[in-house]
Amino acid sequence: MTVTAYSSVWDLDVFFKGGSDSAEFDQHLLETRKHIDSFFNQIHNWEPANSAADSAAISEIIELFQQTARKVRQAGAFVSCLQAQNTEDKKAKDLRGTTTELSAAFQNALTAFDQKLASLDQSSWEQIINDKDLIELSFVLNERRENASEKLSQEEETVINALAVDGYHGWGQMYDVIVGNIKIPYTENGEIKQLSVGQAANKFSSPDRKLRKEVFDNWEKSWNSQSDYLSKTLNHLAGFRLNIYKLRGWSDFLKEPLDLNRMKKETLDTMWNVISRNKAPLIKYLERKAKLLGLEKLSWYDLDAPLSKSETKLTYQQGADFILEQFAHFGEEMTAFSKKAFEEKWIEAEDRPGKAPGGFHTYFPESSQSRIFMTYSGTPSNVSTLAHELGHGFHTYAMRDLHLLNRNYAMNVAETASTFAEMIVSDAAVKNAGSEEEKLALLEDKVQRSVALLMNIHARFLFETRFYEERKRGVVSADRLNEIMTDAQKEAYGNALDEYHPSFWASKLHFYITGVPFYNFPYTFGYLFSLGIYAQALKEGKGYEEKYIALLKDTASMTVEDLAMKHLNADLTKPEFWESAVQLCMDDVEEFLALTEN
């Protein structure tokens, strides 16, 4: 029996009282600027001597890096939370500009540091990197040095970072402003209501097809009404990136996302090839679902429709209790972390107007606390999202004692921990179903995730790849973006849908994120990679948590290929691993098809 009633609204005052008007936060921003200046001066004053003496200088700079990075990330996390909880918060939008400037200044200092690392000769570097204070950071420092050698001069990269504040990042912020002003009309009890984007998205899981279609039609109209602004924004973001790549001499626009994800192109190609060859069961599922809903073919707005007219709903409290109960079967540390998140108001889940769409996890390094954002309306999908974001939080928690440089894991392995947590909860939900109808609904929620990761994300990857190819030759119009997106969706979904979502390129935040290019394939990688880990966890039982934590700790200090070989004895450049992971998805599909045969 639950003693604590969990709040669905987070606590940000524990960091800085007063929200966007916080005097404490203003002071924090001043201190952060001072730290960045001090960090930059220390780097500027270091003249590499190509000797063992450089080890001490690098150690001092890295210590100041840790202090400065904590302040910069604390500020960025706070503003992200302010903007997400209230899209009308104008002061938060101004603060985002300030934190972006601070991040750019910090990045300039890091660029100068990396260039100095790259200037050291190889024999001196090998001696330096084997110093007792630096050897634990050898992977990351070697990576930074190598990346710097592939970029422009320090002066040129500094100019790029400075111009990016009002150019590149400015366009990313413009997207947030446009989305914040979008409202989706919706009729309820004869009255027209204006929904935020986040609220409208939740309506696509309604059992009422008429309602779903109304929301979808208005959704398309609302995004298309802003398509001139949105296409301009997307074109400028891509154009900025492509121009930098050209200046650096990079011909492949996938080089940066692959480097950021510490991943070989061979691995990415193998993964997509295996997925493309194994979509037949997913297409059968989409055809079966259409039949069960009494339709010839599904449309985009039917993908998340429940098969039962009675929706399975869990209150926020019930969802939290269920997650904790299932995590407890896996391990004590994951459970304790998640319980703390619920009890100490780390989660913003309230379903109210004015919130940003989607969900995320962010970390406040100076406070050693996470915050999770989502809009919870009680669906099984919401419970999965909550578990997913807690998985992100646990990943950060597992690495809490490592050096900050060894905690900067890439997006693809970040999605591994979140998906793993999701799998624990969704698997348990299916097994604990009280009726065949409930089991079918929960099993379908799992299959929907495979559709999302192996079809929807594939469509995003195909769209973005083709868009970038065309953007090299010039600006791509909104109408053309609609065409590219529709074609990508048809290919990714095996032509199994009746109506598609042409304006998806406009409605999906991930295409506009400036921090990470190609914010798509890492999700699919993380999903399938986590299935390999999950299969191992099922084999070994409760004692696997210790090995799981060891794997998470390594996620920021080796390539994904080395990580898989070390912890799973798997070669990611070969199809075998991906075939076995995809088969685990198809097992759910086959079970669904068997249950719905009659």
N, C-alpha and C positions, 0 to 999 in steps of 0.2 A: 504494500500500500504506500502511495506517495505521500511524503510528509511535506515536501517543498512544492509550492505552486510556482512554476517557472514563468518569469516575465517574458512576453514576446517583444518587448522593446529594450534595446540595448542601453548601456550606461556609457556615455562618452565623457561625463563630467570628471570621472576618475583620472582622466588624462589632462584636460584643460576645462575649467569651469566656464560656462557662458556661451558654449557653441561658437558660432562664427564671430561673435562680439567679444570673445574671451581675451582679457588683458594678459592672462598667463600665456596664451598661445602667441600673442604679439611679442612677448618677451622671449619665448622659445625661438621665434623666427629671427630675432636680433642675435641671439646666442649662436644659432645655426650659421648665420652669415659670418660671424667672427671665427667660428671653427673652420669654415671653408677657407677664409682668408689665411688663417694660420697654417692650414694644411697645404695650401698653394705655395705659401712662402717657404715652407720647409722643403718642398719638392724643388722649388726654384733655386734655393741655396745649396742644394746637393749637386756637387760636380763629380760624376762617376770617375773613379780613379783606376778602374780595371784591376782591382786588387781585393784581397780578403777584407780590407777596411770598409768596402761598400756594404758588407753584410750588416754591420751595425747601423749604418745610415738607412738601409732599407727596412730594418726592423723597427726603427723609430718612426719612419714614415707610415708603416703599416699599423702601428699602434694608434697614431693620430687618425689614420683612415677609419679604424673601428669606431672611435669616438664620434667622428664627423658623420659617418654613414648612419649611425644610430639616430642622430639628430635629424638628418635629412629624411630618413625613412619614417620616423615618428611624425614629422610634419606632413608628409605626403599621405600617410595612412589616415590621419585625422581629417584632412580636407576631403579625401575620397569618401569617408563616412558622412561628413556633413552634406556633401552634394547628393549622395545616394538617398539619404533619409528625407530630403526635401529639395526637389528640383527647382523650387521657386526661391531658394535661398541665394539672393544676389550677392551678398557679401562672400559666401562660400566660393562663388564663381571668381570673384576678385582674388581671393586667397589662393585659388588654384593657379592663377597667373604668377603669384609670388613664389609658390613652391616649385613651379616649373622653372622659374629663373634660378632659384637656388640649386635645383637639380642640375641645370645646365652648367652652372658655375662649378659645381662639384665634379661634373663629368669632364670639364676642361682641365681641372687639376689632375684627375685620373689619367687623362690623355697625355698630359705632360709627364706623369710618372711612368706610364707605359712606354713612352718614346725613349725615356732615359734607360729603362730596362733593356729596350731593343738596341740601344747604342753600345752596350757592354759587349766585348768580344766573347766568343764562345767558350774559350778555355777559362777565362775569368768567371764567366757565368756559371759554369759547371762547379767551380770551386765555391762560389757564393751560395748556390742553391743547396749545397750539401751541408751548409752551416746548421748547427743543432737547432737554432731558433727558427730556421726557415724551411727545413726539410719537409715538415708536415704540410707546407703550403706549395710544394714544388709543382704539383699538377696545375694549380690555378695560376701561379706566377709564370710558368712556362707558356701557358695558354695566353695570358695577357701579353707576354713578350712577342709571341708569334703573331698574334692578331695585330699588334702595333706595327710590326714589320710589313704587314699587308695594306696598311692605310697610308694616307698622305702625311705630310710633315706635321709637326705639332702645331705650327702657326695656322696651317690650312684646316686641320681638324678643329682647332679652337674657333675659327671663323664659322665653320659649319655648325658647331654647337650653339654659337651665339645667334646665328641667323635662324636656327631651328626653333628658338623660343617663340618668336612672333610668326614664323613661317610654318614649319612642320607641326610643332605642338599646338600652335595657334589654330590650325585647321582641325586638329583633333578635338580641341575645346569647342570649336564652332559646332561640331556635330552634337556635343552634349547640349548646347543651347537650343539647337533646332529640335532635338528630341524632347527636351523639357517642355517645349511649347506645343507639342503634338497631343491632341485629344481625339479619342475614338468615340463617336456617338453610339449609344446602345439603348434600346427600348426595353424598359422594365415596368410591368403593370401599366402600360399605356403612357408612361412618362419617359422622355428622352433624357438619358444621363450622359455625362461626358466622362469617359474612363481615361485614366493614364495608360501609357503603353504597357506597363507591368500588369495592371488590372485586366486590360483587354486580352493579353496573352493567356491569362488563366481561363478565359471563357472558351478556349479551343478544346478544353477537356470536358465541356458540358455534354450531357447526354442528348440535348435538344439540337438536332441538326439545323433547324430553322434559325435558331439563335446563333449557332456557330457560323452559318453562312452570312447572316446579317453583320456579325462582328467582322468576319473576314472581308466582306465587300467594303465595309467602311474603313477597315484597316488598310486595304489596298489604296482606296481613294485618298486617305489621309497621308500615306507615305508618298503617293504619286503627286499630291498637291505640293510637296516640298522637294520634288525630284530635281529641280534645277539647282537648288542650293546644295542638295546632298551629292549630286553627281559632280558638281564643281569641287566640293570638299574632297571627295574620294579621288578625283583626278589630280588635285594638288598634292595630296598625301603621297600617292604613287609616283607622281612626277618628281617630287623632292627626293624620294628614295632612289629612283632610277638615275637621277643626275649625279648623286653622290657615288653610286656604284660605278657610273661611267668614269668619273674623275679618278676613282681608285683603281680603275682598270679591271673591274669585276664584270664579266660578261653574263654570268648566270645570276638572276635575281633570287634564286633559292640558296645561294651561298651563305648569305647572312642568317636566314632562319635555320639552316642546317648547322652552321657554326654555333649559333646561340643554343641549339638543342643538343650540341655535342654528338652529332649523329652523321653517319655517312649517307650520301645520296643513294648508294647501293641498298642500304637498309630501307630507306623510304620507298624506293621503286619496288623492292621485293614485297613490302607490306601491301602496297596498293594493287600490285599484280595478283597477289593471292586473294585479296578481297574481291577484285573484279571477276575472278574465275569462280567464286563461290557464292554468288548472289541469288542463284535459283531458288533456294528455300525461302529467302526473304521475300522474293516476288510472289511465291506461293502463299506466304503469310498475308501479304497485302491483298491478294485476290480472295483469300478465305475471309478476311475481315470484311471486305466489301460485301460478300455474300451474306455474312452474319448480320450486317447492318441493313440488308435488303437493297443493296446498291449494285449497279453494273460494275462500277469502278470507284475507288476512293478518290476524293479530291484532297487538296493540301490540308484543308480545314477539318478533314475527317481522321487524319493520322493519329491524333491524340484522343479521339472520341472513345468513351467507355463502351464496352459491349453490353453492359447491363444498364437498364433504365434507372436503376437505383444506384446512386453513386456511393462508393465506399468513402466515408469521411472519417478522419481522425482529428480530434482537437489538437492544438499545439502541444498540450500536456501529454495526451496519449501518444502522439508521434515521438516526443522526447523520451517518454518511458520505454517505448518499443525499441528505439535505437539503443538506449543504454542496456536494455535486457539482452539484445543480440551482441553488442560489443563485449559484454561480459563473458559470453561463450568463447570469444577469441582471446582476450587477454586483459589483465588488470590495468595496465598503463593506459591503454586506449580508452577504457571505461572511465578511469579516474579523470583523465584530461577532459573528456566530453561532459562529465558530471559537473566539473568546475565551470565549464563554459556556460552550461544552463543555469547553474546556481548564482554565478557572479555577473549575470546579464551581459554576456559577450555577444548575444545574438539579437539582431533586429529582424523580426519575422512578421510584424503586424501587417494585416491586409488593410491598407488605407490609401486614399488618393495622395498624389504628389510625390510618391516614391519613384526612384529610377527603376527601369526594368531589369530583370536578370538577378543573378546571385553572385557573390564573391566572398573570398576570405582575404583579410589583410592582417598584417602583424605590426604591433607597436614594440619595437626592439628595446626602447629605454624602459618600458614597463613590463616586458616579458609577458605580454598578453595578446591574444588574437581577438579579432572582431569578425563576425559573419553577418552578411546581408542577404536577405531574400524576402519574398512576399509569400506568406504561408496561408493557403486557403483550405487545407485539409485533405488534398488529394494524395493518393499513393506516390505520385510523382513529386509532390512537395516533400514528403518524408524522405524520398531518395535524394533530393537536392540538399536537404538538411544534413543527411549522412555524408554526402559528397563533400560539402564545405567543411564539416568536422574532420574529414579525412585530410584535407589540406592543412587544417589547424594542427592535427596530430603530427603531420610530417615536420612542420616547423618546430613543434615541441620536442620531437625525437632528436633534433639536431641542436637543441638549446645550449649544450656544453661545448660545441665545436667553435673553432675560430670563425669569425664572421666571414672571412674570405672562403672558408670551406662550407658555407651554408647557402651559397647562391646557386641553388639548383635550377635547372632549366625547366621550361614549361612542360615538356613531354613527360619527364619523370614526376613533375608536380601532379600531373593528371593521373599518374599511377596510384598514388596514395589515396586520392579522393575517390577514384573508381573502385579501389579495393574496399574502402569503407562502405560504399554504395552496394557492392556485391554481397557483403555480409548481411546487410539489412534486407535487400530484395529477395535473396535466397531464403532467408528465414521466413519472410512474409508468405512466400509460396508454400513452404512446408507447414506453416502454422495455420493455413487457411481453414476457416470453420465450415466451409461448404464448397461444393464443386464450382459453383458460380463465382465465389470469392477467389478460389484458387486460379480459375481461368483469368479473372481480371488482373490478379497480381502477376501471373505468369506473362500475361500480355504486356504488362508494364515493363517487365524485363526484356521482352522481345522488342518493344518499342525503343528501348535503349540501344539495342543492336542496330535497329533501323536508323536511329539518329546518328550513331557513331560510324556505321559502315556505308550509309547512303547519304544522309543529310550532310555530314562533314565532308564526304567525298565530293558532293555537289559544290560545297564551298571551295574546296581545293581546286577542282576543275575550273570553277568560275574565276577564282583569283589568278590562277596560272594563265588562263586565256586573256583575262583583262590586262595583266601586266605585259603580255606579248603585244597586244594592240596598243597599249599606252606608250610603248617604246616609239610607236610611229605617230603619236599625236593624241589629242584629247578624245575621249570616248564619250559619246552622248548618252543621255539618260535612256533614250529609246534602245540604243545598242546595248547598254548595260542590262536592260530588261531581257533582251534577246539572248545575250550570253548566259544570263542566269537561268532562263527557262531551258535552254539547250543542256546546260550542265545538270539541271534537276532531272530532265528526261533521261539522260545517260545514267546518272547515278541511281535513279529509281527504276531502271530497266523498263521505261515507258509504262509503268504500272498504274499511274495516276491519270485521272480525268482532267482536273484543273491543277495548275501549278501556281507558284508564288513568284511572279516576275520581279516584284519590288523587294525581294528578300535582301538584295545587296544594300538597300537603303535602310531596312529595319534591323539589320544585324550589326550590333555595336562592334563585334570583333574585327570587321573590316576597317575600322576607324581608329583602332588602338595604336598609338605611336610607339609604345614601349617594345612591342614584339611584332615583327612582320610575319605574315602567314600564320595568323592565330587560328589555325584549323587542324592541320595534320597531327600536331602534338596530342590532341584529344583522342584521336583514334589510336595512336601509338600507345598512349597511357592506358587506354581501355584494354587493348589486347595484351599488353605487357602485364597489366595487373591480373588478367585471367591466368597467365602462367604462374604468377606468384600465388594467386588464390587456390589454384589446383594443388600447389605444394603445401599450402596451409591446411587444406582439407585432409591431405595425406598424413600430415604430422600432428594435427590437433592443436590443443591449447598451448603446448610448449613452443609453437612456432613464432610466437610474438617476439621473442628475443632475436631470432634470426631476421625477422621482418624489420625490426628496428636497426639491426646492423646494416641491412640493405639500404634503408632510408638514409642512414648516416653517410653512406658512400655516394649518394646521388649527385653531389656537387663537386666531387673530386676525381671523376673518371668519365670516360666516354660511355654512352649507353651500351655500346657493343661489349666493352670490358666489364661493365656492371652485370650484364646478362650472363656473360661467361663465368664471372666469379661467383655469382649467387644462384644462378639457375643452370649453369653448364649448358648454355644455349648460344648458338651462332645466329645473330639477328640478320646477317646478310644472306642467309639461306632460307628457303621457303618453309622448311620443316616446322620451325617454331611457330610461324604465323599460321600455318595450316592447322596445327593442333589448337591454337588459340581461337581461330575462327570456328573450328568444329565445336568448341564449347558453346559458342553462341548458337550454332545450328542445332545443338541438342535441345535447347529451349524451344526453338522453332518447331522441331519435329514433335516434341511433347504437346505443344499448342495445337498443331495440325491433327494429332491423334485424338486429343480431347474434343475437338470440334468436328470430327469426321461425320457425325450424324446430326 
